[in-house]
Amino acid sequence: MASSITEKLKNIGPGALVAAGFVGPGTVTTCTVSGASYGYTMLWALLFATVATIIFQEMAARVGIVTQEGLGENIRDRISHPVLKWIAIVIVIIAIFIGNTAYETGNITGGILGIQAVVNAPMIPIVIVLGVLAFAAMWVGSYKLVEKILTGIVIFMGLVFLITAFASPVDWGAVVAGLFTPSLPEGQAGAKGILTAVGLIGTTIVPYNLFLHASGASERFKDPEQIADARFDCVLSIGLGGIISMAILVCAAANMHAAGITVTNGKDMAVALQPLLGNWATALIGIGLLAAGFSSAITAPLSAAYAVNGVLGWGKTLKDLKFKIVWIIVLVAGCLMAVLLGKSPTELILVAQAANAILLPIMAFFVMYVANGKSLGKWRNHAFSNICGVIFICVTLFICWRNMSSFLTTLQTLIGA
């Protein structure tokens, strides 16, 4: 049954949640660092990541709608051999825990950057306050209103970046070249450039969002004939999220790259918004980073709990003890990592996004595997989706392989700092 544009717009939801999820502190930081350091040359990585996100999130949503189950349950049900099933379960759990802990570390660090952009406060008390507030919100389960308010602030910040991009002295020819000419810096800047490119991919195609989208779509859409509406939601919402990410990079490239500004804190990031906001730029960046960090600090642990409990066949309610244990582990680990490795906050966020990108091909493989299941009937993957999926996985594997050396070196530097 075909839906009108009005009906399609009314069904916007799961895709918008995913877009709001990846436009977090990691995206703002990584895009700003990329634009300030390398100008417009990394825009291709964001274009690649946005298209790949649409492809894989559409698969996850389709699986959720047809089966009326989450991605974790589908992975568990799809593999019949008991040994292979447990191998897959262990791989998914390890990847989700590592990826979400890395992402949670970036979320808490983003909140720190936001507060410190406005107030010169010590790091550890900020982490304790953010951690306790996030714990309380998830434990009580009454976080939906808070999450909506924070998401609204993040969306507003994204729109401000979009407007500022048109108010800045942008070299639009260089923008087009950056979008469609893949390149990486050479020489001494090469290793850091590859890490940045991988970070841009990892901050956009977030592994836990695949689980979040499948569950959200299964709740929103009960009829497989509504897959067209879900696909419209996916393309529109994630497409706009990608455009906002590109606008952040463009603002930084136009207003910071030529001036040679190095991004080390939230106040540095505010320079990208000064053409539009002037002295108010620091306040908006501070509030935006705090809102993005805190909202994502709630979403990431909960998504990990949904994924792990789903793949293990446990209960998935907020009141379930096993469910709580999973998100508590992710939250505490993220807070501890933010404190232990937070002496170079922007570097830490970049590494956290890169870690997600390295784990991404594993999750992408499982999504493609369940999306090709015979039980999906006519809604299983067609050749186009499979070809695109394989291409994206291969390209990501190649870029991550090129990045591994610089990733490990940077991680060792953070640990030793």
Wavefront OBJ file of the C-alpha trace (Angstrom):
o trace
v 0.000 0.000 0.000
v 1.497 3.240 -1.137
v 1.559 6.100 1.325
v 1.236 9.775 0.534
v 4.084 12.152 1.291
v 2.107 13.437 4.285
v 1.734 9.919 5.677
v 5.427 9.222 5.064
v 6.362 12.369 6.975
v 4.096 11.319 9.871
v 6.009 8.045 10.064
v 9.388 9.741 10.471
v 10.877 8.362 13.664
v 13.351 5.476 13.840
v 15.594 7.003 11.152
v 15.485 10.393 12.866
v 16.532 8.755 16.151
v 19.530 7.196 14.396
v 20.497 10.528 12.804
v 20.216 12.329 16.148
v 22.305 9.543 17.657
v 25.256 9.924 15.309
v 25.267 13.737 15.310
v 26.802 13.666 18.784
v 29.958 15.064 20.385
v 32.086 12.632 18.387
v 30.703 13.975 15.116
v 31.103 17.626 16.103
v 34.658 17.038 17.326
v 35.834 14.779 14.490
v 34.313 16.937 11.743
v 35.768 20.099 13.293
v 39.233 18.544 13.639
v 39.039 17.311 10.033
v 38.018 20.684 8.608
v 40.508 22.656 10.704
v 43.393 20.297 9.906
v 42.753 19.267 6.289
v 40.298 21.767 4.847
v 37.652 20.260 2.578
v 39.686 17.202 1.526
v 37.921 14.736 3.869
v 34.370 15.462 2.719
v 34.435 12.291 0.588
v 34.694 10.204 3.781
v 31.491 11.772 5.120
v 29.682 11.252 1.797
v 30.822 7.621 1.735
v 29.794 7.129 5.374
v 26.359 8.746 4.882
v 25.486 6.577 1.873
v 26.786 3.460 3.662
v 24.732 4.346 6.757
v 21.569 4.624 4.674
v 22.247 1.248 3.011
v 22.926 -0.679 6.226
v 20.328 1.068 8.399
v 17.694 0.328 5.737
v 18.659 -3.363 5.909
v 18.379 -3.332 9.716
v 14.993 -1.571 9.617
v 13.671 -3.987 6.975
v 14.742 -7.010 9.028
v 13.065 -5.549 12.111
v 9.780 -4.812 10.325
v 9.424 -8.187 8.587
v 10.424 -10.327 11.582
v 9.040 -8.005 14.279
v 12.220 -8.727 16.234
v 15.451 -6.885 16.966
v 18.742 -7.486 15.196
v 20.160 -9.474 18.126
v 17.262 -11.944 18.049
v 17.592 -12.305 14.281
v 21.307 -13.111 14.515
v 20.519 -15.711 17.184
v 17.648 -17.282 15.218
v 19.323 -17.204 11.806
v 22.318 -19.391 12.763
v 21.139 -22.936 13.470
v 24.450 -24.699 14.149
v 25.006 -24.454 17.942
v 28.789 -23.958 17.760
v 28.590 -21.326 15.015
v 25.716 -19.652 16.861
v 27.768 -19.233 20.037
v 30.807 -18.077 18.094
v 28.618 -15.409 16.461
v 27.071 -14.450 19.814
v 30.488 -14.055 21.441
v 31.780 -11.963 18.498
v 28.727 -9.687 18.617
v 28.932 -9.243 22.403
v 32.664 -8.425 22.327
v 32.229 -5.993 19.420
v 29.236 -4.301 21.050
v 30.952 -3.974 24.430
v 34.202 -2.613 22.976
v 32.458 -0.343 20.484
v 29.903 1.034 22.930
v 32.492 1.528 25.662
v 34.624 3.490 23.185
v 31.593 5.488 22.079
v 30.520 6.080 25.691
v 34.019 7.337 26.467
v 33.631 9.831 23.623
v 30.174 10.845 24.883
v 31.381 11.572 28.419
v 34.440 13.384 27.049
v 32.150 15.454 24.803
v 30.134 16.482 27.856
v 33.379 17.484 29.589
v 34.411 19.608 26.583
v 30.999 21.275 26.583
v 31.127 22.276 30.236
v 34.787 23.324 30.102
v 34.078 25.522 27.060
v 31.896 27.692 29.290
v 33.248 27.078 32.822
v 36.797 26.222 33.850
v 35.819 23.170 35.930
v 37.994 20.147 36.833
v 37.388 16.950 34.856
v 36.719 14.320 37.537
v 33.762 16.111 39.235
v 32.194 16.644 35.784
v 32.508 12.927 34.977
v 30.976 11.978 38.341
v 28.017 14.335 37.858
v 27.386 13.212 34.256
v 27.725 9.553 35.213
v 25.379 9.820 38.192
v 22.742 11.742 36.208
v 22.880 9.250 33.321
v 22.677 6.335 35.804
v 19.664 7.876 37.548
v 17.843 8.555 34.286
v 18.305 4.978 33.050
v 17.656 3.306 36.418
v 14.360 5.140 36.926
v 13.505 4.758 33.243
v 12.037 8.266 32.928
v 14.561 9.604 30.455
v 12.370 10.014 27.357
v 11.427 13.676 27.945
v 15.013 14.585 28.852
v 16.248 12.775 25.751
v 13.793 14.668 23.510
v 14.872 18.040 24.950
v 18.564 17.227 24.557
v 18.026 15.902 21.024
v 16.216 19.150 20.181
v 19.248 21.152 21.354
v 21.568 18.979 19.251
v 19.370 19.419 16.162
v 19.323 23.184 16.731
v 23.128 23.226 16.960
v 23.327 21.229 13.729
v 21.041 23.689 11.928
v 23.169 26.586 13.178
v 26.222 24.923 11.623
v 24.277 24.528 8.378
v 23.332 28.223 8.301
v 26.853 29.274 9.288
v 28.289 27.296 6.366
v 26.454 29.621 3.971
v 27.528 32.689 5.968
v 31.212 31.695 5.830
v 33.839 32.360 3.110
v 33.538 28.844 1.639
v 35.470 27.713 -1.433
v 32.606 25.788 -3.047
v 34.837 24.459 -5.801
v 37.043 22.868 -3.160
v 33.910 21.494 -1.478
v 32.864 19.698 -4.685
v 36.413 18.398 -5.171
v 36.530 17.189 -1.563
v 33.213 15.361 -1.927
v 34.061 13.434 -5.078
v 37.873 13.072 -5.018
v 38.945 10.574 -2.348
v 42.391 11.432 -1.005
v 44.451 11.134 2.169
v 47.234 13.428 3.399
v 50.798 12.346 2.622
v 54.018 12.695 4.605
v 53.958 13.401 8.320
v 50.274 14.334 8.270
v 49.344 11.065 6.529
v 48.949 8.851 9.618
v 46.812 11.420 11.450
v 44.822 12.009 8.254
v 43.961 8.315 7.905
v 42.914 8.220 11.572
v 40.674 11.230 10.939
v 39.113 9.633 7.833
v 38.359 6.458 9.779
v 36.978 8.568 12.631
v 34.582 10.309 10.228
v 33.308 6.900 9.101
v 33.081 5.547 12.653
v 31.192 8.574 13.961
v 28.550 8.243 11.206
v 28.035 4.486 10.752
v 27.622 3.620 14.423
v 27.351 -0.169 15.003
v 24.895 0.075 17.900
v 22.532 2.184 15.768
v 21.932 -0.903 13.613
v 20.408 -2.664 16.633
v 18.566 0.482 17.696
v 17.047 0.963 14.233
v 15.854 -2.648 13.876
v 14.077 -2.516 17.249
v 12.642 0.964 16.635
v 11.342 0.061 13.173
v 9.719 -3.149 14.465
v 7.807 -1.082 17.031
v 6.809 1.719 14.631
v 5.896 -0.382 11.557
v 3.790 -3.539 11.970
v 3.104 -4.288 8.279
v 5.900 -5.250 5.825
v 4.082 -3.182 3.213
v 5.195 -0.137 5.230
v 8.845 -0.811 4.380
v 8.637 1.966 1.766
v 7.703 4.414 4.550
v 10.592 3.164 6.688
v 12.958 3.539 3.731
v 11.761 7.138 3.181
v 12.370 7.859 6.884
v 15.839 6.324 6.626
v 16.941 8.221 3.515
v 15.523 11.605 4.595
v 16.627 11.532 8.242
v 20.099 10.060 7.762
v 20.646 12.147 4.628
v 19.950 15.329 6.620
v 22.216 14.078 9.417
v 25.004 13.580 6.882
v 24.484 17.080 5.460
v 24.750 18.565 8.963
v 28.003 16.633 9.537
v 29.361 17.996 6.259
v 28.278 21.525 7.274
v 30.301 21.216 10.503
v 33.388 20.210 8.511
v 32.833 23.014 5.973
v 32.478 25.634 8.748
v 35.746 24.494 10.311
v 37.528 24.416 6.953
v 36.336 27.893 5.969
v 36.941 29.612 9.313
v 39.804 27.681 10.926
v 41.967 25.900 8.344
v 43.451 28.993 6.702
v 44.099 30.537 10.117
v 45.992 27.441 11.214
v 43.876 26.915 14.332
v 44.469 23.586 16.100
v 41.456 22.073 17.836
v 42.180 21.011 21.419
v 39.032 22.051 23.307
v 35.466 23.307 22.989
v 36.490 26.963 22.763
v 38.578 26.169 19.674
v 35.544 24.505 18.056
v 33.499 27.661 18.633
v 35.645 29.545 16.096
v 33.802 27.681 13.322
v 30.528 29.375 14.339
v 31.821 32.904 14.947
v 30.837 34.305 11.516
v 27.187 33.843 12.496
v 27.155 33.981 16.302
v 30.194 36.044 17.245
v 30.878 35.835 20.977
v 27.802 33.644 21.484
v 29.498 30.810 19.561
v 31.306 29.458 22.636
v 28.076 29.245 24.643
v 26.245 27.344 21.900
v 29.125 24.915 21.385
v 29.313 24.355 25.141
v 25.592 23.705 25.537
v 25.440 21.672 22.306
v 28.369 19.419 23.226
v 26.961 18.889 26.720
v 23.497 18.037 25.365
v 24.905 15.747 22.673
v 27.246 14.055 25.124
v 24.626 13.488 27.813
v 21.885 12.254 25.458
v 24.315 9.853 23.785
v 25.625 8.804 27.214
v 22.128 7.444 27.837
v 21.527 5.988 24.362
v 24.811 4.063 24.002
v 24.542 1.931 27.198
v 20.857 1.204 26.573
v 21.585 0.171 22.981
v 24.337 -2.153 24.223
v 21.874 -3.712 26.655
v 19.252 -4.226 23.930
v 21.854 -5.786 21.618
v 23.454 -8.103 24.191
v 20.163 -9.190 25.764
v 18.642 -9.747 22.340
v 21.454 -11.938 21.042
v 21.487 -13.946 24.308
v 17.702 -14.302 24.398
v 17.351 -12.520 27.750
v 14.599 -10.147 28.824
v 14.738 -6.695 27.260
v 12.779 -4.489 29.661
v 14.373 -1.582 31.503
v 13.477 -3.249 34.817
v 15.218 -6.542 34.008
v 18.299 -7.028 36.228
v 20.484 -8.520 33.454
v 19.507 -5.624 31.209
v 20.574 -3.140 33.899
v 23.880 -4.932 34.509
v 24.860 -4.584 30.838
v 24.221 -0.836 30.622
v 25.841 -0.216 34.006
v 29.059 -1.903 32.819
v 29.157 0.223 29.654
v 28.413 3.463 31.545
v 31.009 2.849 34.265
v 33.655 1.737 31.746
v 33.038 4.861 29.647
v 33.384 7.138 32.680
v 36.597 5.431 33.823
v 38.145 5.597 30.349
v 37.233 9.280 30.048
v 39.091 9.995 33.311
v 42.101 7.775 32.623
v 42.631 8.823 28.987
v 41.083 12.293 28.980
v 44.245 14.416 29.069
v 43.925 14.906 25.281
v 40.114 15.061 24.905
v 39.834 15.765 21.165
v 42.420 13.052 20.443
v 40.507 10.629 22.666
v 37.218 11.295 20.878
v 38.914 10.773 17.498
v 40.344 7.419 18.631
v 36.947 6.369 20.031
v 35.266 6.982 16.671
v 38.063 5.136 14.861
v 37.583 2.139 17.180
v 33.932 1.951 16.142
v 34.909 2.048 12.472
v 37.346 -0.840 12.966
v 34.542 -2.935 14.503
v 31.985 -1.819 11.904
v 32.704 -4.488 9.215
v 31.850 -7.221 11.762
v 28.426 -5.758 12.477
v 27.853 -4.943 8.805
v 28.511 -8.595 7.889
v 25.898 -9.818 10.402
v 23.333 -7.297 9.142
v 23.856 -8.482 5.554
v 23.666 -12.097 6.709
v 20.265 -11.745 8.387
v 18.969 -9.423 5.629
v 19.501 -12.283 3.151
v 17.495 -14.766 5.224
v 14.923 -16.830 3.325
v 12.350 -16.075 6.032
v 12.217 -12.478 4.769
v 10.703 -13.714 1.504
v 10.363 -10.986 -1.101
v 11.775 -8.447 1.368
v 15.194 -10.096 1.603
v 18.194 -8.254 0.110
v 18.287 -7.827 -3.652
v 21.482 -7.789 -5.713
v 21.857 -3.989 -5.488
v 21.860 -3.966 -1.664
v 24.304 -6.887 -1.530
v 26.705 -5.343 -4.047
v 26.649 -1.986 -2.218
v 27.097 -3.740 1.128
v 30.108 -5.746 -0.053
v 31.715 -2.653 -1.606
v 31.250 -0.617 1.581
v 32.633 -3.407 3.782
v 35.685 -3.872 1.525
v 36.445 -0.134 1.371
v 36.043 0.205 5.138
v 38.310 -2.805 5.732
v 40.974 -1.295 3.455
v 40.853 2.138 5.134
v 40.865 0.554 8.607
v 43.838 -1.631 7.657
v 45.709 1.489 6.520
v 44.721 3.141 9.794
v 45.679 0.351 12.203
v 49.275 1.475 12.778
v 48.386 5.123 13.495
v 45.391 4.010 15.605
v 47.571 1.837 17.860
v 50.289 4.499 18.069
v 47.786 7.184 19.079
v 46.142 4.828 21.595
v 49.518 4.009 23.155
v 50.262 7.742 23.398
v 46.947 8.359 25.182
v 47.550 5.489 27.598
v 51.060 6.706 28.330
v 50.044 10.379 28.690
l 1 2 3 4 5 6 7 8 9 10 11 12 13 14 15 16 17 18 19 20 21 22 23 24 25 26 27 28 29 30 31 32 33 34 35 36 37 38 39 40 41 42 43 44 45 46 47 48 49 50 51 52 53 54 55 56 57 58 59 60 61 62 63 64 65 66 67 68 69 70 71 72 73 74 75 76 77 78 79 80 81 82 83 84 85 86 87 88 89 90 91 92 93 94 95 96 97 98 99 100 101 102 103 104 105 106 107 108 109 110 111 112 113 114 115 116 117 118 119 120 121 122 123 124 125 126 127 128 129 130 131 132 133 134 135 136 137 138 139 140 141 142 143 144 145 146 147 148 149 150 151 152 153 154 155 156 157 158 159 160 161 162 163 164 165 166 167 168 169 170 171 172 173 174 175 176 177 178 179 180 181 182 183 184 185 186 187 188 189 190 191 192 193 194 195 196 197 198 199 200 201 202 203 204 205 206 207 208 209 210 211 212 213 214 215 216 217 218 219 220 221 222 223 224 225 226 227 228 229 230 231 232 233 234 235 236 237 238 239 240 241 242 243 244 245 246 247 248 249 250 251 252 253 254 255 256 257 258 259 260 261 262 263 264 265 266 267 268 269 270 271 272 273 274 275 276 277 278 279 280 281 282 283 284 285 286 287 288 289 290 291 292 293 294 295 296 297 298 299 300 301 302 303 304 305 306 307 308 309 310 311 312 313 314 315 316 317 318 319 320 321 322 323 324 325 326 327 328 329 330 331 332 333 334 335 336 337 338 339 340 341 342 343 344 345 346 347 348 349 350 351 352 353 354 355 356 357 358 359 360 361 362 363 364 365 366 367 368 369 370 371 372 373 374 375 376 377 378 379 380 381 382 383 384 385 386 387 388 389 390 391 392 393 394 395 396 397 398 399 400 401 402 403 404 405 406 407 408 409 410 411 412 413 414 415 416 417
